[in-house]
Amino acid sequence: MPRAEMTRRAALGAVAAAAVGYMAFGPRPRRERADGRLVLDYWEKWTQNEAAAMRTVVDRFNASQPRVFVRYFSTSAIDQKALIAIAGASPPDILGLGNFSVPAYAESGAILPLDDLANKHAIRRDAYAPRVWDMLTHAPPGPASGNSPRLYAVVNTCGALALFYNRALFRDAGLDPDKPPRTINELDAANEALMRFESPSGPTRKDDGQSPIARAGFLHMEPNWWTWHWGAYFGDHIYDHAADKATPDSPGNVRAYRWARSYPERYGVERLVRFQTGFGFYGTSENPFLKGKIAMVNQGPWLANVIAQYQPDLDYAVAPFPVDDSVYDESRPVGLLDCDVLTIPKGARDPEASMEFIAFTQRPENIELLSAAHGKNSPLVTQSESFERGHVNRFVAVHSKIANSPRAFVFPRTRTWQEYAAEFNAGMQRLWRLDADAPEMLATVAKAAQRQLDRAAAARAARSVEATA
């Protein structure tokens, strides 16, 4: 979802007029309680069982002390609504965001730095998996910034992507279900063994180049949520924060996207597109992994919740996603680490009280309650035996190992990330339809992303001049 670059002037000017209208239709305004407790409003994006689990944590906090009462609101389009509310000087007191929003909110002054408040509550980096803290902090990028990262968020839930695979389909294809692919070459070989094509006599391994696909082993575009991350499994990255440079066209990325393009080259664009149009939505019983239409998928631990709800008897397992032979190291798996965060917006009525609630959520028992309900691994370095033993994802230890690996990677820490991701999504569509080769597509993305980064850098410089004038 592309989002226009956010600046203080834009936030306070362009959306200020909309703030009045939103406040009439957004969460109810604050009201004082008869018992004199300070009422804080907490906006979060979750719904259904995820929201219910967070409400349990909120209820625990409200019952734990008599001074502060937190009200929980599930809010759609939370990024946009929160910006409007902050610009209109009527923000929530606690705001739940995706970690990729932290750089833009931090640079715009829309959320408060939390270093001092976190220190008061003994919230320390070493309690969390190694890369988690990187998603909570931000410093303007570039060699001339000279700024140390500041803490702007605290983790709420966390998930590490891994390879889910269907053990029954592995057996059907003559593969050992206890030996998932470890490298890209092994993944390709498993995919070939798992592919099935329609024929008058039923699904067959024989491919005449024209028959519709009946089952796929693996597809890069299922899901198409992270079109930008394949280079990481070849040892590369797409952004150099120190140089503030987009690097999607670097050698490892070129190799990765040549690999991705090899699938539509091998199986045909139209056949793949027709096959994928038959896929159901992620959070339903028609999810293609649950339906057996695809045997392997790179997904987060939360997929276990969908499996438990719609197909609890599915014979599946989880392993680290395969990597290129040149970077394989069983002891240091590679995987994307994603997390939801809690922040305190500018203008919150009592930041210390807001931080008291946020610190409460960081107690191990509350982190584990929420993580288990969401089907996710814990963001903490350690977790209790009961957490893993009773988890809906019986392979949560795999996700935890990835989260604690030094080669776990995170979203690029730039305020232009939404625009960058949109460029990658468009580029991947062209690549998948064979309308561009890998070097061309990545060079186009690099050029567009660098323009966005340069505009953001110019805006930072202009704000710095304004601040010192």
Buried (B, 14 or more C-beta within 10 A) or exposed (E): EEBEBBBBEBBBEBBBEBBEEBBEEBBEEBEEEEEEBBBBBBBBBBEEEBBEBBBBBBEBBBEEEEEBBBBBBBBEEBBBBBBBBBBBEBBBBBBBBBBBBBBBBBBBBBBBBBBEBBEEBEBEEEBBBBBBBBBBBBBBBBEEBEEEBBBBBBBBBBBBBBBBBBBEBBEBBEBEBEEBBBBBBBBBBBBEBBBBBEBEEEBBEEBEEEBEBBBBBBBBBBBEBBBBBBBBBBBBBBBBBEEBBBBBBBEBBBBBBBBBBEBBEBBBBEBBEEBBEEBEEBBEEBBBBBBBBBBBBBBBBBBBBBBBBBBEEBEBBBBBBBBBEEBBEEEBBBBBBBBBBBBBBBBBBEBEBBBBBBBBBBBBEBBBBBBBBBBBBBBBBEBEEEBBEEBBBBBBBBBBBBBBBEBBBBBBBBBBBBBBBBBBBBBBBBBBBEEBBBEBBBBBBBEBBBBBBBEBBEBBEEBEEEEEE
